[in-house]
Structure formats: C-alpha cells, structure tokens
Amino acid sequence: MIFKSNETNKIDLNQYNWVLFYGKNDGAKNEIITKLLLKKENILKYDEKEILDNVEIFHNELRSKSLFENKKIIIINRATDKIFNIIEDLLKKNITETSIIINAESLEKKSKLRIFFEKKEELICVAFYPDTKETLSKLTQNFLREKKISVSQSDINLLINRCNGDRGVLSNELEKIEFFTMNKKKISTENLLKLTNLIENHSFSELIDNCLAKKRKKTLDMLNENAFSTEDCITINRIFLSKAKKILKLTQAFEKNKNLEQTISEAQPPIFWKDKEIVKEQVCKWKSNQISELIYNLSEIELQIKKNFSNPINIISNFILEKSASTSNSDL
C-alpha cells in the first residue's frame, strides 16, 4: 500500500509489521524512522549484505523470543532487490512479533521489492523524493534565526546547493556551523567552505581507516550512522585510493625490514603521531600484493560508480564492508 511522505504520521508499527522506505532523501527517511522508534526498545539494525551473507543467523534472530522483551523492531539498511526472496519468504511465515523497516536507496518502477510493497494492503511503501530548494531554504532560515547566527543569503544558497536535496546533509552542515559560531555569531564564506569540506573529508577518512584496519563492526556502524550523498561516493573512493597507495609503500617496506616500528618511523612523508597506531594495524592486516589488488579494484569501483549513477551508495558501501571483513595478513 502506498503512503505519501507527508502521511507517515499514520504509520503505527503495532498495526503494520512491514514498512518500505525508499528514495535518495536519506535525511527525510532517517527523520521519520527516528520518530517511529521514539520510546521503542529492542531495536536491531542490519545491513542488507550482512543478511545475505548470514541468512540463517538472521532467521534465528527473528525466531528468538523472550517473555521479558517487547516487540522487536528490525531495520534493514541499504536494501535492494537482492533481498526480495528473503522478504517474500518471511512474509509467508506470518511473523507477528517483529516489525521490519526496510530502508532502501532509489528503487525503479520495475523493482520487485517496490511493486510487492505497493500492491499488498498489509504492507506500507513510502517514496522519499529530494527536498526542494525552497524547503531546504526555509529549514535553514528557521535554524539560523533560532540560533541567532548571521549567514548571508548567498552563503545559504551555497549551502543548499551542496546538500543535493537531502535535509539530512543540511542538518549535518548546520550543526557544524552552530559549533563553529559558539563564541561568535557570524561566519564568512571562506570559513563556511573550509568548515564543511574539512569535516566531511575527516569523516570519510575515519571510515576508510577503520576499513583498512579490518574493524568491521566500527566500519558498519559508521556506514549506518552517516547519510552519504551520491556525490560523496567518488570522494570516498578517492580517499580510499590515496590511503591504499600509502599503505602499499609501508607494506613493501615492512616485508623487507620485518620491523614495524622502523617502517612507521622511516615513512615518507612522516605519519602524524595521532595516526600511527591505526596505521600499524593496517600494515599488519595487509600484504603488498593484496593492497595492489585493492588499488586495482578501487579504480574499477570508480568506473562502476560513474556508470551506475542511480545506485552508487550501495556500490561503495558494499565494497567498503566487504574489504573490512576480507582475509587479513595475519590469517594467511
């Protein structure tokens, strides 16, 4: 059954066990999901790839019950048609003790998942289209007025243009501005540009660092917590490529001298002291031939992103998740 995005206040998870949210407006989707989960407990989050890789574990989680637990709520992020057969099978089992919210990116009209949820009366399907510039402008002006922060209209327009129609991205940018202006109520265009670019890239850098260190849970948490835009995917991929090339040089040196401390201390350019521990982990997790293959794969991923612009977030997210869990140096 189709609900419009402005009708989501009618959704009751006690009445409807299955909800599909899809579309590029991650900010609006996350806003509604947060409202639905308000005062709810026993919430579990999965990435589609996690379920596809471990279907039996997912089924066991659905079957497990406790007399002391409230109704389970499961959120499946970055869903695609790949999960359709699993969803269809679960619906046949008439699961009533669990509500499942499926959070997908863009789904085409011929998508099996979308068609299935649109046609079934007991299921809810909601499309989230990009916010208009007028909507984002109003949200921005209301925020700045409430916080008493002075930003020129041209800078507001610049900010909105960076958000790609996603209020979640806008919210993140406004938070950065709020922190920056805590002791002053005005921000220049130059500082605005520096602030947004630097902090975004820092977030991407941390994500890739955890992936290269094979910290799968941390990587997954960061993927689930961040609302990346389509444009971010190329940036993330290039940061990944840059870091991989640096690790390649370090792994080659480590394979020659067999001394990790020496490898790190002699690195050129020097490694910043704050980064040394995680870089050590990365060097220990990879062999040079594995990193060389990774660099080749990253070039292929960039081509895939450019060719498949309707679903680049899934491409880069699945790749990052896969590499954060792949066989490490210590396992070989």
Helices and strands as residue ranges (DSSP letters): E 2-3, G 5-10, E 18-22, H 26-36, E 43-47, H 48-53, H 55-63, E 72-79, G 81-83, H 84-92, E 98-104, H 112-119, E 124-127, H 133-147, H 153-162, H 167-180, H 189-212, H 216-225, H 232-257, H 260-265, G 273-275, H 276-285, H 288-307, H 312-325, G 329-331
